[in-house]
Amino acid sequence: MAELSDIPNEFVRGEIEQFIEREDERRHIIKLYSRARLEMVTLAAAVIEGDDEIVDDLTAAALKDGIDAIEVMDDGLIAGMAIVGIKFRDNFIYVPEVLCCALAMKEGMAHIEPILSESGIEPVGKVIMGTVRGDLHDIGKNLCIMLLRGAGFEVMDLGVDTSPEQFIDAYKSYDAKIVGMSALLTTTMPNMGKTVEAFGEAGLRADMKFMMGGAPVTPEFTDEMGGDAYGDNAMECVAAAKQLAGVTSSSKT
């Protein structure tokens, strides 16, 4: 069994020792990092620290050295965000820090995504994301989109103040099977249910799965609005999307 001492980076070892408290998660993270090459662990450390310039440089260097793009994404960028996500969930860090890390990951993904597109690798799924009508908040949604793309999903971002009709039009043009909706205001939360109803009235509800999230949203409210999955944070959003898309467990978070 892999041990913490097998990970070739003191900073990453310290992050795991200090912040990964659940035993199952600790075992998974240690296994993930212990099998990764040193360059990827160093890249992951830069993601955890939110250093976008170093992530940019290390990603470009790894690809230039012939390391496969999937390996760079999985063992470097996504592995780093796995620790970031756990720290965020357990309140060791907050939204500003997570956004710095996500933006650092985005710098790396800017090198990866064109390679994946040219290689013809199929996405694990397609997701339509939008903040519902009347709501202009998008920080949480944008963070979810970054992590979804890093996990292999294609995402259409409809932005903020998205009407049910806009969600339906996006479905017709994009052929996604998952819709993610966010709301930060209690006054706009019911528009999640109205969007689900609009898909039903258009005869499209059976084709779609709906994820819901946002600070005031709860699992109970999601059920009440007819949603299929709830995510408390960006990492849970990715997990929910994978479940709805039927993606089997892998090294990706």
MITORZA-563240 format. One line per 2 residues: number of its first residue (from 1); their letters; for each residue x, y, z of C-alpha. Coordinates in nm, 3 decimals, always signed. Each point is the difference from the previous one (the first is absolute). Layout:
BEGIN
NUM) A) X/Y/Z | ...
END
This chain:
BEGIN
1) MA) +0.000/+0.000/+0.000 | +0.128/+0.347/-0.088
3) EL) +0.133/+0.210/+0.287 | +0.015/+0.375/+0.049
5) SD) +0.379/-0.021/-0.010 | -0.022/-0.134/-0.358
7) IP) -0.112/+0.341/-0.129 | +0.305/+0.187/-0.138
9) NE) -0.097/+0.351/+0.111 | +0.021/+0.135/+0.353
11) FV) -0.263/+0.268/-0.054 | -0.258/-0.248/-0.130
13) RG) +0.077/-0.240/+0.285 | -0.060/+0.283/+0.246
15) EI) -0.331/+0.093/-0.166 | -0.125/-0.357/+0.026
17) EQ) +0.122/-0.037/+0.359 | -0.163/+0.324/+0.111
19) FI) -0.322/+0.020/-0.197 | -0.116/-0.345/-0.117
21) ER) -0.175/-0.136/+0.307 | -0.229/-0.273/-0.134
23) ED) +0.184/-0.330/-0.018 | -0.154/-0.112/-0.330
25) ER) +0.086/+0.330/-0.167 | +0.351/-0.009/+0.143
27) RH) +0.060/-0.348/-0.141 | -0.133/+0.105/-0.342
29) II) +0.208/+0.318/-0.013 | +0.317/-0.174/+0.115
31) KL) -0.048/-0.272/-0.261 | -0.060/+0.262/-0.270
33) YS) +0.311/+0.202/+0.083 | +0.235/-0.289/+0.078
35) RA) -0.042/-0.145/-0.350 | +0.045/+0.336/-0.176
37) RL) +0.334/+0.110/-0.140 | +0.186/+0.280/+0.177
39) EM) -0.083/+0.258/-0.269 | -0.372/-0.057/+0.051
41) VT) +0.018/+0.023/+0.378 | +0.190/+0.327/-0.036
43) LA) -0.269/+0.127/-0.237 | -0.272/-0.102/+0.245
45) AA) +0.180/+0.188/+0.276 | -0.006/+0.316/-0.212
47) VI) -0.374/-0.041/-0.052 | -0.053/-0.039/+0.375
49) EG) +0.199/+0.318/+0.059 | -0.200/+0.183/-0.269
51) DD) +0.310/+0.106/-0.191 | -0.130/+0.048/-0.352
53) EI) +0.337/+0.094/-0.154 | +0.173/-0.312/+0.128
55) VD) -0.294/-0.218/-0.106 | +0.020/+0.152/-0.348
57) DL) +0.374/-0.059/-0.024 | -0.005/-0.353/+0.144
59) TA) -0.289/-0.112/-0.220 | +0.167/+0.130/-0.314
61) AA) +0.331/-0.160/+0.099 | -0.160/-0.338/+0.074
63) LK) -0.175/-0.009/-0.336 | +0.319/+0.106/-0.177
65) DG) +0.182/-0.286/+0.172 | -0.250/-0.244/-0.147
67) ID) -0.216/-0.072/+0.304 | -0.350/-0.094/-0.114
69) AI) -0.262/+0.274/+0.033 | -0.238/-0.230/+0.188
71) EV) +0.272/-0.079/+0.253 | +0.079/+0.369/+0.048
73) MD) -0.369/+0.073/+0.054 | -0.075/-0.295/+0.230
75) DG) +0.319/-0.034/+0.204 | +0.089/+0.370/+0.009
77) LI) -0.288/+0.245/-0.039 | -0.292/-0.208/+0.124
79) AG) +0.203/-0.165/+0.275 | +0.083/+0.345/+0.133
81) MA) -0.364/+0.107/-0.007 | -0.095/-0.316/+0.188
83) IV) +0.182/+0.129/+0.306 | -0.129/+0.354/-0.055
85) GI) -0.356/-0.129/-0.016 | +0.029/-0.193/+0.325
87) KF) +0.153/+0.301/+0.176 | -0.287/+0.216/-0.125
89) RD) -0.267/-0.250/+0.101 | +0.144/-0.028/+0.350
91) NF) +0.030/+0.380/+0.041 | +0.379/+0.016/+0.008
93) IY) -0.011/+0.244/-0.292 | -0.273/+0.217/-0.149
95) VP) -0.129/+0.117/-0.339 | +0.278/+0.253/-0.076
97) EV) +0.272/-0.261/+0.055 | -0.188/-0.260/-0.203
99) LC) -0.044/+0.243/-0.287 | +0.376/+0.065/-0.005
101) CA) +0.063/-0.373/-0.021 | -0.267/-0.048/-0.265
103) LA) +0.145/+0.282/-0.209 | +0.343/-0.160/+0.030
105) MK) -0.149/-0.327/-0.121 | -0.162/+0.189/-0.288
107) EG) +0.344/+0.120/-0.112 | +0.106/-0.362/-0.028
109) MA) -0.319/-0.108/-0.171 | +0.058/+0.265/-0.267
111) HI) +0.288/-0.221/-0.119 | -0.190/-0.327/+0.044
113) EP) -0.337/+0.071/-0.161 | +0.125/+0.060/-0.359
115) IL) +0.192/-0.326/+0.013 | -0.304/-0.193/+0.117
117) SE) -0.215/+0.162/-0.269 | +0.246/-0.085/-0.276
119) SG) +0.033/-0.357/+0.123 | -0.373/-0.057/-0.039
121) IE) -0.042/-0.121/+0.358 | -0.369/-0.001/+0.082
123) PV) -0.111/+0.199/+0.305 | -0.139/-0.200/+0.290
125) GK) -0.320/+0.201/-0.035 | -0.152/+0.336/-0.088
127) VI) -0.139/+0.243/+0.257 | -0.196/+0.323/-0.037
129) MG) +0.065/+0.240/+0.289 | -0.177/+0.322/+0.091
131) TV) -0.103/+0.223/+0.288 | -0.380/+0.017/-0.002
133) RG) -0.218/+0.292/-0.104 | +0.025/+0.307/+0.222
135) DL) +0.332/-0.101/+0.157 | +0.330/+0.160/-0.101
137) HD) +0.238/-0.198/+0.221 | +0.245/-0.226/-0.179
139) IG) +0.314/-0.064/+0.208 | -0.114/-0.344/+0.115
141) KN) -0.130/-0.090/-0.344 | +0.325/+0.100/-0.165
143) LC) +0.200/-0.208/+0.245 | -0.221/-0.300/-0.074
145) IM) +0.053/+0.051/-0.373 | +0.379/+0.006/+0.040
147) LL) -0.001/-0.328/+0.191 | -0.252/-0.164/-0.233
149) RG) +0.219/+0.080/-0.299 | +0.303/-0.128/+0.186
151) AG) -0.186/-0.324/+0.067 | -0.059/-0.053/-0.372
153) FE) -0.345/+0.155/-0.052 | -0.091/+0.237/-0.278
155) VM) -0.187/+0.293/+0.152 | -0.223/+0.266/-0.156
157) DL) -0.005/+0.301/+0.232 | -0.321/+0.201/-0.033
159) GV) +0.118/+0.261/+0.249 | -0.239/+0.169/+0.242
161) DT) -0.369/+0.096/-0.001 | -0.081/-0.305/-0.213
163) SP) -0.365/-0.056/-0.090 | -0.160/-0.344/-0.038
165) EQ) -0.030/+0.069/-0.373 | +0.374/+0.062/-0.024
167) FI) +0.072/-0.331/+0.170 | -0.232/-0.176/-0.245
169) DA) +0.154/+0.174/-0.303 | +0.346/-0.102/+0.123
171) YK) -0.112/-0.361/+0.033 | -0.134/-0.001/-0.356
173) SY) +0.324/+0.141/-0.142 | +0.250/-0.178/+0.224
175) DA) -0.157/-0.342/+0.055 | +0.110/-0.021/+0.362
177) KI) -0.173/-0.234/+0.243 | +0.085/+0.187/+0.320
179) VG) -0.105/+0.350/+0.108 | +0.166/+0.166/+0.298
181) MS) -0.178/+0.294/+0.163 | +0.122/+0.231/+0.275
183) AL) -0.164/+0.267/+0.214 | +0.127/+0.215/+0.283
185) LT) -0.319/+0.189/+0.076 | -0.297/-0.163/+0.173
187) TT) -0.227/+0.203/-0.226 | +0.144/-0.161/-0.313
189) MP) +0.018/-0.357/+0.126 | -0.356/-0.087/-0.119
191) NM) +0.114/+0.069/-0.357 | +0.187/-0.329/+0.018
193) GK) -0.332/-0.178/+0.030 | -0.150/+0.214/-0.275
195) TV) +0.282/-0.108/-0.232 | -0.066/-0.366/+0.073
197) EA) -0.371/+0.060/-0.061 | +0.074/+0.172/-0.332
199) FG) +0.193/-0.306/-0.118 | -0.297/-0.213/+0.101
201) EA) -0.246/+0.218/-0.189 | +0.224/-0.022/-0.307
203) GL) +0.002/-0.381/+0.025 | +0.372/-0.005/+0.079
205) RA) +0.011/-0.086/+0.371 | +0.063/-0.369/-0.056
207) DM) +0.312/+0.084/-0.203 | +0.165/+0.216/+0.267
209) KF) +0.165/-0.021/+0.340 | +0.009/+0.312/+0.218
211) MM) +0.269/+0.098/+0.251 | -0.069/+0.282/+0.246
213) GG) +0.226/+0.195/+0.232 | +0.073/+0.332/+0.166
215) AP) +0.035/+0.129/+0.354 | -0.371/-0.010/+0.098
217) VT) -0.080/-0.320/-0.192 | -0.041/-0.327/+0.192
219) PE) -0.051/-0.365/-0.096 | -0.360/+0.027/+0.117
221) FT) -0.062/+0.306/-0.216 | +0.158/-0.177/-0.297
223) DE) -0.244/-0.288/+0.043 | -0.290/+0.242/+0.035
225) MG) +0.097/+0.176/-0.324 | +0.024/-0.328/-0.191
227) GD) +0.378/-0.011/-0.018 | +0.202/-0.317/-0.040
229) AY) +0.316/+0.093/+0.190 | +0.124/+0.258/+0.251
231) GD) +0.350/+0.134/+0.047 | +0.113/+0.195/+0.304
233) NA) +0.324/+0.108/-0.169 | +0.193/-0.030/-0.326
235) ME) +0.149/-0.339/+0.082 | -0.347/-0.139/+0.076
237) CV) -0.121/+0.151/-0.328 | +0.260/-0.204/-0.189
239) AA) -0.090/-0.314/+0.195 | -0.370/+0.055/-0.074
241) AK) +0.066/+0.056/-0.370 | +0.202/-0.319/-0.019
243) QL) -0.277/-0.195/+0.169 | -0.267/+0.143/-0.231
245) AG) +0.220/-0.068/-0.305 | +0.073/-0.355/+0.112
247) VT) +0.375/+0.062/+0.023 | +0.181/-0.274/+0.189
249) SS) +0.250/+0.083/+0.272 | +0.348/+0.094/-0.115
251) SK) +0.293/+0.207/+0.112 | -0.187/+0.315/-0.086
253) T) -0.172/+0.185/+0.277
END
